[in-house]
Amino acid sequence: FPAQLKPHSWNSIDLESVKTYLDKFFPLLRKTDSQSLEERIKKMQRFFHLTVTGTLNAETKEIMNQPRCGVPDIAD
Amino acid sequence: YKTFPGNPRWRNKYLTYRIDNYTPDLPQAKVDEAISKAFMVWSDVTPLQFKRVFRGDADIVVAFARREHRDGYPFDGRGNTLAHAFAPGKGLGGDAHFDEDETWSEYNHGVNLFLVAAHEFGHSLGLAHSNVPGALMYPTYSYVNPKTFRLSEDDKRGIQKLYGRKSA
């Protein structure tokens, strides 16, 4: 415990799109960084003042679909 | 507000910009006006002054491009990423690129060039994204009437942290 969320419970398209979004806008700053997808989603949800769940919920998807600037949100 | 790591900023208060090319979506004069007004958002609250140059070197180069455009950060077609810019520095530093696959507009049909340019020039001057909703440096695009646009206090604090206030 806590039981790890099983990403495979999302469809593969969602999974791919969330990874692409996080890699682009919330990049892992060092290759050696290892963060679970859930942690990375939580970081994004905190930045956008969303409910922090670590899951790809509707409001998180809505933010991901909004037109935006291409500069990452983590200033590296 | 946030600045980039190491707080890169321009040492010179007199900055030059060059408009490299134009979008067919708007008359050139409208592009010139939107870009000039976008710079004024920042010069109105700091000692910075911007001068347009028509050839040769410029601190900030403004360009419209689509997909891969030789900076390693390809655009992605219509929607999603609208534009990007580089933090102050040599070469690409300060440059702002706008995705030509968007429909650029003077008002609310399509993407408002003034609003996106003002945001990107914030990056050109050293501001990173802010997570304050409603701030100009918030990462996602939302339309506001350019005629009633006001820079948020968060953005003002950020840019004045880098360049100081405009002298009275």
Interface residues (C-beta under 8 A of the other chain):
Chain A: K24 F25 F47 F48 H49 I63 Q66 P67 R68 C69 G70 V71 P72 D73 A75 D76
Chain B: K2 T3 F4 P5 Y73 F75 G79 N80 T81 L82 A83 H84 A85 E102 V111 V116 H119 E120 H123 A128 H129 N131 P133 P139 T140 Y141 S142
